Structure formats: structure tokens, C-alpha cells
């Protein structure tokens, strides 16, 4: 019996157990005490309760004996530190990235560069029309012998990239940097600011530096360095126990790059 079959049998057994315990429909109308008070529009909301393996586990958790000693105490002091010593040591290095304060000159410089990049992209519209488009290399079907062909500098690998977004542009740049012949297709007629900010982690930034140093320099120049801060996930309430770990409100659950 496979692991998948075992898991299915276990899930089915739990579901059947829940059905036998509750003997109810999939959704149960809550009692009047659990209903939400009427709104200004005289609409009464109802919280539907469900049954199944998840509900069985919740019921089991609620009926387990509670040992207060396990929940007493304070969270780990290390989870309350915003900048750990090892991070502070890295940030103190001369080569560590430094945050550039936002100012009108910097903002204007970035806007001008973005406008220039959009204009450069617009100039590429219609770069292949008429006979040039008909004779484009990606429209020519190649006949390859069994086993493929020999890749040379004069006849490199050919790559078609669908989409000129972030992923498509990076893929095209990486393939081009390796000497491949690349064609990128994008349906949008122009590039323009859209949506919120883009966060680039240090490992992705390092990969871009290896692909194309010029791209790396452009990103560093236009971007705002946040490497002098610790990012992650904090908890907003007290949780846990001495066995699994205690967390006070405001403690770090996870720190990332």
C-alpha cells in the first residue's frame, strides 16, 4: 500500500468519525447567541460551522487538559532583538550597502532615467516590419538531423522568450550573455510605472550582477537599499508553550534577508 493510499484511508476514517459524532449537515445554522447583530442595513450575518477532520482536531485540542505551567514565562530574549549582533557586524563593514536618504534630486534623477528607458523601448516598436519581419530568423524552420546539431559561436542556440516582464527580460539577458541568439516578444506597446514597488533580495541582485553588471548598476542606482534593516514576520499576540517555544506580542517569528 502506498503512502498516498494510507493518507486517503486515514483522512476518510477521520471524516467518517466526524460524521458519526455530529450527525449533521455540512453546514449548521448557528444558534441565536452566535449570530452577528443586525447592521444599519438590517442584514444579519451568520457564521457557518463545518465538520470534518479539521473540526475533529480542533475539538480534540479544546478537550485536552491544559497545563498552566507550560504557558507561563516570557518569550526568548533573542526574539526581541531587532538587529542581532551578527547582522550589526556585517552592516558595520566598509563595503556594506548604505541607505541613501530620499530627496528631491534623487527622485528626479530616477524619474528622468525611467522616462528615458521608456522612450528607448518605444523606439524599438516596428523594428522589424515588412520583408525584414518575413525573413526574421525565428520564422525560418530548421531541419535537424537525429541527435541534434553542433552549437558554435557562429550558429548558437536560439531562444524565444514570451513576455517582456521582469522574468522575461532577465531570461533574455542571461541567455544573451551566454552567447545565445534571443528574440523577446511582448504584447504591450510601451513600458510605464505600474503597481507597487519591487523588492529584489540580495541573492537575486547578485545573480543579476553576474548576468549583466550594467543592469546591476542601474538597479542599485535607482533602488533604495533596505539591507540595513531586518525584515521578517512578527507576532501580534502571545502564543506557544515551553515545549514548542514561547512568543510574546511583538516577538520575531522569522527573520529574513
N, C-alpha and C positions, 0 to 999 in steps of 0.2 A: 504494500500500500504506500503510495507516495505521500510526501508531506502535505501537498495540496489537498489530497483526499482526506487526510487526517484533520486538517483545519476545517474543511467543509463539514465533516461529521460533527466536530466539536461545536461549530457555530450553529448547526442545525439543532443539536441537543440543547444548547442554551436557549435558543428561540422557542423550542417546544416546552422547555421548563417554564419559560416566562409566560407562555400561553396558558399552561395549566395552572399557574399561580394566579394570573389575573382574570382569566375567563372573560375577556373584554374585547372590544373592537380595537382597531389600530389607533384610533384617536378617541380619547374620553373627554366628554364635556366636563370642565372643572366645576367645582361647587361654587356657590354664590360668594363664598368667602375669599376665593382666589381670583375672582373677576376684577378687572380694572374698572375704576369708577368712570361714569359717563364723562365724555368730553363736552366741549362747548357745542359740538355738532350733534350731541345726543347719540354718539356712537359708543357702544360698549365693546371693548376688546376682550377676547378670551384667549388664555394661554392653553394651548392644546398639550396634553401629556401623552407620551408614546410609551410603548413597551418593546421589549426585545432584550438582546444580550447586554446592551449598554445600560438599560434600566435595571437589569438584574444586578449588575456590578455596582451601580450606584446604591441600590437598596442594601447590598451586602456591606458596602463601606459604611453606610449610616448605622447599621446594626452592630458593627464591630465594637468591642469595648474600647473606650477612649482612655488613654493613659496620660494624664496631665503632665507628668514628669518629662515625657518625650517632647512636649511642646514648649516647655519652659526654657528660658535662657535667651541669649542675644545671638544675632547673626554673626557670621565670621567677620572680624575686623578687616580682612583683606578685600571683602566685597564692598567696603565703604570707601575705598581709596579711588579717587578719580584718575590720578596719574601714578601708576606703580613705579617703583624705583628703576626697573629695567627700561621702562619707556622714557622716563626722565633722562636716563643716561644716554639713550640714543638721540633724543632731541637736543642734548647739550653738545653733540658733535658739531664741528665747524661745517661739515658737508650736509648737515641735516636741513631739510627744506624749511624755509621761513615764510610765515604768512605776510603777505603784502596788504597793508591796510587799504580798504576801499576808499577811493577818492574820485573826483570828477574827471581828472586827467586820465586815470587808468580806465575808467568806464568808457570814456570817449574813444580811447585807443582801441579797446576791444570792439566797440560798435563799428568803428571805421574798418577794422580788419574783417569783421563778419560781413559787412556790406561789400567789401572788395571780393571776398570769397564767393558771395552770391553772384556778383557780376561776372566773375571768371567762369562760374558754372553756366551762366546764361549764354556766354559766348560759344559754348560747346553745342548749343542747340543747332540742329541742322548741319552738324559737322560732316555727316555722310548723307548725301541726297543723290537722287538720280542714278547715274551709272556707277558712281562710287559705292552706293549702297548695294546695288545689284551684285557688284563684284567683291563685296566685303568677304574677308577670309572665313568668317563664321557661316556664310551661306554656301560655301563650297563643300560638298560631301566628299570625304576621302575614302578611298578603298584601301583597307589594311589587310595584310596577309595574316594568316593564322599565327598567333603568338605575339601580335603587335608590331611595333616599329621601333627603330632606334631613335632615341631622343638626342638631338645635338643642339649646339648653340644656334646654328642656322635654322634648325627646324625643331623648336622647343615644344613642350607640352602646351596645349591650347586649353583655355579655361573660359567658360561663360558664367558670369555672375548675375543672378536675377535679383534686382533690388539694390538701390544706391543708398541704403540707410547705413547706420553705424557698422553693422555686421558685414554688409556687402562691400563697403569701402575698405574696411580692414582686410577682408579676404582678398580683394583685388590688389591692394597694396602689398600684401605678403607674397602673393603669387608673382606679382611683377618684380618684386625684389629678388626672387629666386630665378629670374630669367624666363618666366613663362609668358606666353602671349595671352593677354587678358582682354576680354570685352565685357563691359558692365552695362546692364540695361536697367533704366529707371523710368517709370511712367510719369513721375511728377515733372512739371515743366520748369520748376525753379526750386531753389532751396531758400528756406526762410525760418526764423526762430519759431519753434513750436513746442508747447508743453512746458514742463518744469525743467529744473537743472539736471545735468547729467553727472553722476558720480563715477569716477574712474579710480578703482583700487590700485594699490602700488604694484601688485603683480601684473595687472593689465597694462599699467603705464610702462612697466619695464619691458613687457612684450612689444608694445608699440615702439619703444626706443630701439629695440633690436630690428624691427621691421623697417623703420624709416626714421632716422634721427631728426629729420626736418619736422615730421608730424609730432614727434615728442616735444620739440622746442616750441611749436605752435600751441600745443595743449598747455604746457607749463606756463607760457606767457599769458594765455587767455584765461586760464583757470585760477581758482582760489585754493590755495593749499590748506587742507584741513588735517594734515599729518601731525600737527601739534596738539591735537585733541584726541581723546579716546572715545571711540564710538562703540555702541553696543546696545544691550537691552537691559533696562532697569525694571524692577518690580515695584508696583504701586501699593502693595499691601503685604502684611506679614504672612509668611507661608512656610511650611515644612516642619521637620522634626529633627531630633538629634541623630536619627539613623540616616535620613535622606539629605539632611542639611537644612539649617535654619536661615531664613532670609527675612530681614526687617524691611519695612517700606522704604524704598529708595536705594536698596542694595543692587549691585550689579549682578544680573543673572549670567550675562555673557559680554565679554569684551572682544571686539574685532579690530581689524587693522586700523 
